[in-house]
């Protein structure tokens, strides 16, 4: 009896953890501060400090 209860609790804990991992963190609001297609800071060529003062 104790073994069955232990296995059942392990299965329930595994199911709970799996459901939390699968659920993810997606939110409904699709607004972001910056669009995805804007260039990142490292994609603009030379660093700004190299061209300062020239």
mmCIF file of the N, C-alpha and C atoms, coordinates in Angstrom:
data_MODEL
# 
_entry.id   MODEL 
# 
loop_
_atom_site.group_PDB 
_atom_site.id 
_atom_site.type_symbol 
_atom_site.label_atom_id 
_atom_site.label_alt_id 
_atom_site.label_comp_id 
_atom_site.label_asym_id 
_atom_site.label_entity_id 
_atom_site.label_seq_id 
_atom_site.pdbx_PDB_ins_code 
_atom_site.Cartn_x 
_atom_site.Cartn_y 
_atom_site.Cartn_z 
_atom_site.occupancy 
_atom_site.B_iso_or_equiv 
_atom_site.pdbx_formal_charge 
_atom_site.auth_seq_id 
_atom_site.auth_comp_id 
_atom_site.auth_asym_id 
_atom_site.auth_atom_id 
_atom_site.pdbx_PDB_model_num 
ATOM 1   N N  . UNK A 1 1  ? 0.811  -1.191 0.000   1.00 0.00 ? 1  UNK A N  1 
ATOM 2   C CA . UNK A 1 1  ? 0.000  0.000  0.000   1.00 0.00 ? 1  UNK A CA 1 
ATOM 3   C C  . UNK A 1 1  ? 0.856  1.256  0.000   1.00 0.00 ? 1  UNK A C  1 
ATOM 4   N N  . UNK A 1 2  ? 1.897  1.272  0.833   1.00 0.00 ? 2  UNK A N  1 
ATOM 5   C CA . UNK A 1 2  ? 2.751  2.455  0.896   1.00 0.00 ? 2  UNK A CA 1 
ATOM 6   C C  . UNK A 1 2  ? 3.505  2.658  -0.409  1.00 0.00 ? 2  UNK A C  1 
ATOM 7   N N  . UNK A 1 3  ? 3.863  1.556  -1.063  1.00 0.00 ? 3  UNK A N  1 
ATOM 8   C CA . UNK A 1 3  ? 4.587  1.665  -2.331  1.00 0.00 ? 3  UNK A CA 1 
ATOM 9   C C  . UNK A 1 3  ? 3.692  2.275  -3.403  1.00 0.00 ? 3  UNK A C  1 
ATOM 10  N N  . UNK A 1 4  ? 2.436  1.888  -3.429  1.00 0.00 ? 4  UNK A N  1 
ATOM 11  C CA . UNK A 1 4  ? 1.495  2.452  -4.395  1.00 0.00 ? 4  UNK A CA 1 
ATOM 12  C C  . UNK A 1 4  ? 1.289  3.937  -4.169  1.00 0.00 ? 4  UNK A C  1 
ATOM 13  N N  . UNK A 1 5  ? 1.164  4.312  -2.920  1.00 0.00 ? 5  UNK A N  1 
ATOM 14  C CA . UNK A 1 5  ? 0.968  5.714  -2.576  1.00 0.00 ? 5  UNK A CA 1 
ATOM 15  C C  . UNK A 1 5  ? 2.206  6.533  -2.968  1.00 0.00 ? 5  UNK A C  1 
ATOM 16  N N  . UNK A 1 6  ? 3.386  5.949  -2.746  1.00 0.00 ? 6  UNK A N  1 
ATOM 17  C CA . UNK A 1 6  ? 4.638  6.631  -3.111  1.00 0.00 ? 6  UNK A CA 1 
ATOM 18  C C  . UNK A 1 6  ? 4.745  6.807  -4.623  1.00 0.00 ? 6  UNK A C  1 
ATOM 19  N N  . UNK A 1 7  ? 4.427  5.763  -5.378  1.00 0.00 ? 7  UNK A N  1 
ATOM 20  C CA . UNK A 1 7  ? 4.483  5.842  -6.840  1.00 0.00 ? 7  UNK A CA 1 
ATOM 21  C C  . UNK A 1 7  ? 3.465  6.851  -7.345  1.00 0.00 ? 7  UNK A C  1 
ATOM 22  N N  . UNK A 1 8  ? 2.277  6.868  -6.771  1.00 0.00 ? 8  UNK A N  1 
ATOM 23  C CA . UNK A 1 8  ? 1.247  7.814  -7.180  1.00 0.00 ? 8  UNK A CA 1 
ATOM 24  C C  . UNK A 1 8  ? 1.688  9.251  -6.897  1.00 0.00 ? 8  UNK A C  1 
ATOM 25  N N  . UNK A 1 9  ? 2.306  9.477  -5.751  1.00 0.00 ? 9  UNK A N  1 
ATOM 26  C CA . UNK A 1 9  ? 2.766  10.834 -5.441  1.00 0.00 ? 9  UNK A CA 1 
ATOM 27  C C  . UNK A 1 9  ? 3.912  11.246 -6.354  1.00 0.00 ? 9  UNK A C  1 
ATOM 28  N N  . UNK A 1 10 ? 4.775  10.321 -6.718  1.00 0.00 ? 10 UNK A N  1 
ATOM 29  C CA . UNK A 1 10 ? 5.844  10.634 -7.662  1.00 0.00 ? 10 UNK A CA 1 
ATOM 30  C C  . UNK A 1 10 ? 5.279  10.974 -9.039  1.00 0.00 ? 10 UNK A C  1 
ATOM 31  N N  . UNK A 1 11 ? 4.292  10.223 -9.485  1.00 0.00 ? 11 UNK A N  1 
ATOM 32  C CA . UNK A 1 11 ? 3.672  10.498 -10.775 1.00 0.00 ? 11 UNK A CA 1 
ATOM 33  C C  . UNK A 1 11 ? 2.961  11.851 -10.775 1.00 0.00 ? 11 UNK A C  1 
ATOM 34  N N  . UNK A 1 12 ? 2.274  12.174 -9.703  1.00 0.00 ? 12 UNK A N  1 
ATOM 35  C CA . UNK A 1 12 ? 1.598  13.463 -9.615  1.00 0.00 ? 12 UNK A CA 1 
ATOM 36  C C  . UNK A 1 12 ? 2.600  14.616 -9.573  1.00 0.00 ? 12 UNK A C  1 
ATOM 37  N N  . UNK A 1 13 ? 3.694  14.439 -8.852  1.00 0.00 ? 13 UNK A N  1 
ATOM 38  C CA . UNK A 1 13 ? 4.720  15.476 -8.798  1.00 0.00 ? 13 UNK A CA 1 
ATOM 39  C C  . UNK A 1 13 ? 5.362  15.655 -10.173 1.00 0.00 ? 13 UNK A C  1 
ATOM 40  N N  . UNK A 1 14 ? 5.635  14.559 -10.854 1.00 0.00 ? 14 UNK A N  1 
ATOM 41  C CA . UNK A 1 14 ? 6.207  14.636 -12.202 1.00 0.00 ? 14 UNK A CA 1 
ATOM 42  C C  . UNK A 1 14 ? 5.257  15.296 -13.181 1.00 0.00 ? 14 UNK A C  1 
ATOM 43  N N  . UNK A 1 15 ? 3.992  14.981 -13.074 1.00 0.00 ? 15 UNK A N  1 
ATOM 44  C CA . UNK A 1 15 ? 2.991  15.604 -13.940 1.00 0.00 ? 15 UNK A CA 1 
ATOM 45  C C  . UNK A 1 15 ? 2.890  17.105 -13.670 1.00 0.00 ? 15 UNK A C  1 
ATOM 46  N N  . UNK A 1 16 ? 2.937  17.479 -12.416 1.00 0.00 ? 16 UNK A N  1 
ATOM 47  C CA . UNK A 1 16 ? 2.881  18.902 -12.069 1.00 0.00 ? 16 UNK A CA 1 
ATOM 48  C C  . UNK A 1 16 ? 4.084  19.670 -12.589 1.00 0.00 ? 16 UNK A C  1 
ATOM 49  N N  . UNK A 1 17 ? 5.268  19.114 -12.407 1.00 0.00 ? 17 UNK A N  1 
ATOM 50  C CA . UNK A 1 17 ? 6.486  19.771 -12.888 1.00 0.00 ? 17 UNK A CA 1 
ATOM 51  C C  . UNK A 1 17 ? 6.481  19.855 -14.410 1.00 0.00 ? 17 UNK A C  1 
ATOM 52  N N  . UNK A 1 18 ? 6.064  18.784 -15.073 1.00 0.00 ? 18 UNK A N  1 
ATOM 53  C CA . UNK A 1 18 ? 6.012  18.786 -16.536 1.00 0.00 ? 18 UNK A CA 1 
ATOM 54  C C  . UNK A 1 18 ? 5.021  19.824 -17.046 1.00 0.00 ? 18 UNK A C  1 
ATOM 55  N N  . UNK A 1 19 ? 3.876  19.938 -16.405 1.00 0.00 ? 19 UNK A N  1 
ATOM 56  C CA . UNK A 1 19 ? 2.891  20.925 -16.859 1.00 0.00 ? 19 UNK A CA 1 
ATOM 57  C C  . UNK A 1 19 ? 3.399  22.349 -16.660 1.00 0.00 ? 19 UNK A C  1 
ATOM 58  N N  . UNK A 1 20 ? 4.153  22.597 -15.599 1.00 0.00 ? 20 UNK A N  1 
ATOM 59  C CA . UNK A 1 20 ? 4.731  23.929 -15.404 1.00 0.00 ? 20 UNK A CA 1 
ATOM 60  C C  . UNK A 1 20 ? 5.783  24.241 -16.465 1.00 0.00 ? 20 UNK A C  1 
ATOM 61  N N  . UNK A 1 21 ? 6.579  23.257 -16.838 1.00 0.00 ? 21 UNK A N  1 
ATOM 62  C CA . UNK A 1 21 ? 7.617  23.479 -17.841 1.00 0.00 ? 21 UNK A CA 1 
ATOM 63  C C  . UNK A 1 21 ? 7.026  23.670 -19.232 1.00 0.00 ? 21 UNK A C  1 
ATOM 64  N N  . UNK A 1 22 ? 5.959  22.967 -19.535 1.00 0.00 ? 22 UNK A N  1 
ATOM 65  C CA . UNK A 1 22 ? 5.351  23.054 -20.855 1.00 0.00 ? 22 UNK A CA 1 
ATOM 66  C C  . UNK A 1 22 ? 4.551  24.341 -21.009 1.00 0.00 ? 22 UNK A C  1 
ATOM 67  N N  . UNK A 1 23 ? 3.997  24.842 -19.922 1.00 0.00 ? 23 UNK A N  1 
ATOM 68  C CA . UNK A 1 23 ? 3.125  26.016 -19.979 1.00 0.00 ? 23 UNK A CA 1 
ATOM 69  C C  . UNK A 1 23 ? 3.868  27.256 -20.471 1.00 0.00 ? 23 UNK A C  1 
ATOM 70  N N  . UNK A 1 24 ? 5.101  27.452 -20.064 1.00 0.00 ? 24 UNK A N  1 
ATOM 71  C CA . UNK A 1 24 ? 5.884  28.594 -20.518 1.00 0.00 ? 24 UNK A CA 1 
ATOM 72  C C  . UNK A 1 24 ? 5.486  29.889 -19.851 1.00 0.00 ? 24 UNK A C  1 
ATOM 73  N N  . UNK A 1 25 ? 5.971  30.992 -20.407 1.00 0.00 ? 25 UNK A N  1 
ATOM 74  C CA . UNK A 1 25 ? 5.767  32.304 -19.804 1.00 0.00 ? 25 UNK A CA 1 
ATOM 75  C C  . UNK A 1 25 ? 5.214  33.314 -20.794 1.00 0.00 ? 25 UNK A C  1 
ATOM 76  N N  . UNK A 1 26 ? 4.475  32.894 -21.789 1.00 0.00 ? 26 UNK A N  1 
ATOM 77  C CA . UNK A 1 26 ? 3.965  33.819 -22.795 1.00 0.00 ? 26 UNK A CA 1 
ATOM 78  C C  . UNK A 1 26 ? 2.903  34.725 -22.200 1.00 0.00 ? 26 UNK A C  1 
ATOM 79  N N  . UNK A 1 27 ? 2.993  35.998 -22.541 1.00 0.00 ? 27 UNK A N  1 
ATOM 80  C CA . UNK A 1 27 ? 1.980  36.944 -22.096 1.00 0.00 ? 27 UNK A CA 1 
ATOM 81  C C  . UNK A 1 27 ? 1.093  37.320 -23.273 1.00 0.00 ? 27 UNK A C  1 
ATOM 82  N N  . UNK A 1 28 ? -0.039 37.910 -22.978 1.00 0.00 ? 28 UNK A N  1 
ATOM 83  C CA . UNK A 1 28 ? -0.978 38.275 -24.032 1.00 0.00 ? 28 UNK A CA 1 
ATOM 84  C C  . UNK A 1 28 ? -0.614 39.580 -24.716 1.00 0.00 ? 28 UNK A C  1 
ATOM 85  N N  . UNK A 1 29 ? 0.091  40.461 -24.036 1.00 0.00 ? 29 UNK A N  1 
ATOM 86  C CA . UNK A 1 29 ? 0.381  41.746 -24.671 1.00 0.00 ? 29 UNK A CA 1 
ATOM 87  C C  . UNK A 1 29 ? 1.527  41.587 -25.661 1.00 0.00 ? 29 UNK A C  1 
ATOM 88  N N  . UNK A 1 30 ? 1.306  42.016 -26.867 1.00 0.00 ? 30 UNK A N  1 
ATOM 89  C CA . UNK A 1 30 ? 2.269  41.868 -27.957 1.00 0.00 ? 30 UNK A CA 1 
ATOM 90  C C  . UNK A 1 30 ? 3.095  43.130 -28.165 1.00 0.00 ? 30 UNK A C  1 
ATOM 91  N N  . UNK A 1 31 ? 2.994  44.089 -27.266 1.00 0.00 ? 31 UNK A N  1 
ATOM 92  C CA . UNK A 1 31 ? 3.753  45.323 -27.395 1.00 0.00 ? 31 UNK A CA 1 
ATOM 93  C C  . UNK A 1 31 ? 5.145  45.133 -26.818 1.00 0.00 ? 31 UNK A C  1 
ATOM 94  N N  . UNK A 1 32 ? 6.129  45.616 -27.519 1.00 0.00 ? 32 UNK A N  1 
ATOM 95  C CA . UNK A 1 32 ? 7.478  45.575 -26.990 1.00 0.00 ? 32 UNK A CA 1 
ATOM 96  C C  . UNK A 1 32 ? 8.109  46.944 -27.163 1.00 0.00 ? 32 UNK A C  1 
ATOM 97  N N  . UNK A 1 33 ? 9.107  47.227 -26.384 1.00 0.00 ? 33 UNK A N  1 
ATOM 98  C CA . UNK A 1 33 ? 9.755  48.529 -26.443 1.00 0.00 ? 33 UNK A CA 1 
ATOM 99  C C  . UNK A 1 33 ? 10.555 48.693 -27.729 1.00 0.00 ? 33 UNK A C  1 
ATOM 100 N N  . UNK A 1 34 ? 10.943 47.579 -28.338 1.00 0.00 ? 34 UNK A N  1 
ATOM 101 C CA . UNK A 1 34 ? 11.802 47.630 -29.508 1.00 0.00 ? 34 UNK A CA 1 
ATOM 102 C C  . UNK A 1 34 ? 11.380 46.547 -30.497 1.00 0.00 ? 34 UNK A C  1 
ATOM 103 N N  . UNK A 1 35 ? 11.168 46.889 -31.756 1.00 0.00 ? 35 UNK A N  1 
ATOM 104 C CA . UNK A 1 35 ? 10.783 45.857 -32.732 1.00 0.00 ? 35 UNK A CA 1 
ATOM 105 C C  . UNK A 1 35 ? 11.889 44.823 -32.926 1.00 0.00 ? 35 UNK A C  1 
ATOM 106 N N  . UNK A 1 36 ? 11.496 43.631 -33.328 1.00 0.00 ? 36 UNK A N  1 
ATOM 107 C CA . UNK A 1 36 ? 12.458 42.540 -33.491 1.00 0.00 ? 36 UNK A CA 1 
ATOM 108 C C  . UNK A 1 36 ? 13.438 42.777 -34.638 1.00 0.00 ? 36 UNK A C  1 
ATOM 109 N N  . UNK A 1 37 ? 13.052 43.540 -35.650 1.00 0.00 ? 37 UNK A N  1 
ATOM 110 C CA . UNK A 1 37 ? 13.916 43.665 -36.823 1.00 0.00 ? 37 UNK A CA 1 
ATOM 111 C C  . UNK A 1 37 ? 14.872 44.852 -36.749 1.00 0.00 ? 37 UNK A C  1 
ATOM 112 N N  . UNK A 1 38 ? 14.950 45.566 -35.640 1.00 0.00 ? 38 UNK A N  1 
ATOM 113 C CA . UNK A 1 38 ? 15.920 46.652 -35.528 1.00 0.00 ? 38 UNK A CA 1 
ATOM 114 C C  . UNK A 1 38 ? 17.309 46.061 -35.285 1.00 0.00 ? 38 UNK A C  1 
ATOM 115 N N  . UNK A 1 39 ? 18.345 46.707 -35.826 1.00 0.00 ? 39 UNK A N  1 
ATOM 116 C CA . UNK A 1 39 ? 19.696 46.175 -35.615 1.00 0.00 ? 39 UNK A CA 1 
ATOM 117 C C  . UNK A 1 39 ? 20.108 46.264 -34.149 1.00 0.00 ? 39 UNK A C  1 
ATOM 118 N N  . UNK A 1 40 ? 20.836 45.287 -33.722 1.00 0.00 ? 40 UNK A N  1 
ATOM 119 C CA . UNK A 1 40 ? 21.363 45.274 -32.359 1.00 0.00 ? 40 UNK A CA 1 
ATOM 120 C C  . UNK A 1 40 ? 22.611 46.144 -32.302 1.00 0.00 ? 40 UNK A C  1 
ATOM 121 N N  . UNK A 1 41 ? 23.090 46.426 -31.114 1.00 0.00 ? 41 UNK A N  1 
ATOM 122 C CA . UNK A 1 41 ? 24.236 47.325 -30.960 1.00 0.00 ? 41 UNK A CA 1 
ATOM 123 C C  . UNK A 1 41 ? 25.505 46.740 -31.585 1.00 0.00 ? 41 UNK A C  1 
ATOM 124 N N  . UNK A 1 42 ? 25.643 45.426 -31.591 1.00 0.00 ? 42 UNK A N  1 
ATOM 125 C CA . UNK A 1 42 ? 26.859 44.829 -32.138 1.00 0.00 ? 42 UNK A CA 1 
ATOM 126 C C  . UNK A 1 42 ? 26.776 44.621 -33.649 1.00 0.00 ? 42 UNK A C  1 
ATOM 127 N N  . UNK A 1 43 ? 25.663 44.941 -34.277 1.00 0.00 ? 43 UNK A N  1 
ATOM 128 C CA . UNK A 1 43 ? 25.504 44.734 -35.709 1.00 0.00 ? 43 UNK A CA 1 
ATOM 129 C C  . UNK A 1 43 ? 25.746 46.002 -36.535 1.00 0.00 ? 43 UNK A C  1 
ATOM 130 N N  . UNK A 1 44 ? 26.277 47.045 -35.957 1.00 0.00 ? 44 UNK A N  1 
ATOM 131 C CA . UNK A 1 44 ? 26.427 48.316 -36.654 1.00 0.00 ? 44 UNK A CA 1 
ATOM 132 C C  . UNK A 1 44 ? 27.849 48.570 -37.161 1.00 0.00 ? 44 UNK A C  1 
ATOM 133 N N  . UNK A 1 45 ? 28.686 47.599 -37.202 1.00 0.00 ? 45 UNK A N  1 
ATOM 134 C CA . UNK A 1 45 ? 30.038 47.802 -37.702 1.00 0.00 ? 45 UNK A CA 1 
ATOM 135 C C  . UNK A 1 45 ? 31.019 48.086 -36.583 1.00 0.00 ? 45 UNK A C  1 
ATOM 136 N N  . UNK A 1 46 ? 31.797 49.131 -36.740 1.00 0.00 ? 46 UNK A N  1 
ATOM 137 C CA . UNK A 1 46 ? 32.828 49.464 -35.755 1.00 0.00 ? 46 UNK A CA 1 
ATOM 138 C C  . UNK A 1 46 ? 32.205 50.023 -34.483 1.00 0.00 ? 46 UNK A C  1 
ATOM 139 N N  . UNK A 1 47 ? 32.846 49.769 -33.362 1.00 0.00 ? 47 UNK A N  1 
ATOM 140 C CA . UNK A 1 47 ? 32.361 50.369 -32.110 1.00 0.00 ? 47 UNK A CA 1 
ATOM 141 C C  . UNK A 1 47 ? 32.453 51.892 -32.168 1.00 0.00 ? 47 UNK A C  1 
ATOM 142 N N  . UNK A 1 48 ? 31.577 52.575 -31.489 1.00 0.00 ? 48 UNK A N  1 
ATOM 143 C CA . UNK A 1 48 ? 31.529 54.037 -31.525 1.00 0.00 ? 48 UNK A CA 1 
ATOM 144 C C  . UNK A 1 48 ? 32.805 54.668 -30.975 1.00 0.00 ? 48 UNK A C  1 
ATOM 145 N N  . UNK A 1 49 ? 33.443 54.016 -30.028 1.00 0.00 ? 49 UNK A N  1 
ATOM 146 C CA . UNK A 1 49 ? 34.638 54.597 -29.419 1.00 0.00 ? 49 UNK A CA 1 
ATOM 147 C C  . UNK A 1 49 ? 35.818 54.642 -30.387 1.00 0.00 ? 49 UNK A C  1 
ATOM 148 N N  . UNK A 1 50 ? 35.814 53.816 -31.427 1.00 0.00 ? 50 UNK A N  1 
ATOM 149 C CA . UNK A 1 50 ? 36.921 53.810 -32.378 1.00 0.00 ? 50 UNK A CA 1 
ATOM 150 C C  . UNK A 1 50 ? 36.863 55.010 -33.334 1.00 0.00 ? 50 UNK A C  1 
ATOM 151 N N  . UNK A 1 51 ? 35.652 55.519 -33.578 1.00 0.00 ? 51 UNK A N  1 
ATOM 152 C CA . UNK A 1 51 ? 35.512 56.609 -34.539 1.00 0.00 ? 51 UNK A CA 1 
ATOM 153 C C  . UNK A 1 51 ? 35.328 57.960 -33.879 1.00 0.00 ? 51 UNK A C  1 
ATOM 154 N N  . UNK A 1 52 ? 35.343 58.043 -32.575 1.00 0.00 ? 52 UNK A N  1 
ATOM 155 C CA . UNK A 1 52 ? 35.180 59.320 -31.879 1.00 0.00 ? 52 UNK A CA 1 
ATOM 156 C C  . UNK A 1 52 ? 36.425 60.169 -32.040 1.00 0.00 ? 52 UNK A C  1 
ATOM 157 N N  . UNK A 1 53 ? 36.248 61.450 -32.293 1.00 0.00 ? 53 UNK A N  1 
ATOM 158 C CA . UNK A 1 53 ? 37.364 62.382 -32.376 1.00 0.00 ? 53 UNK A CA 1 
ATOM 159 C C  . UNK A 1 53 ? 38.123 62.324 -33.681 1.00 0.00 ? 53 UNK A C  1 
ATOM 160 N N  . UNK A 1 54 ? 37.646 61.655 -34.663 1.00 0.00 ? 54 UNK A N  1 
ATOM 161 C CA . UNK A 1 54 ? 38.349 61.577 -35.954 1.00 0.00 ? 54 UNK A CA 1 
ATOM 162 C C  . UNK A 1 54 ? 37.587 62.282 -37.018 1.00 0.00 ? 54 UNK A C  1 
# 
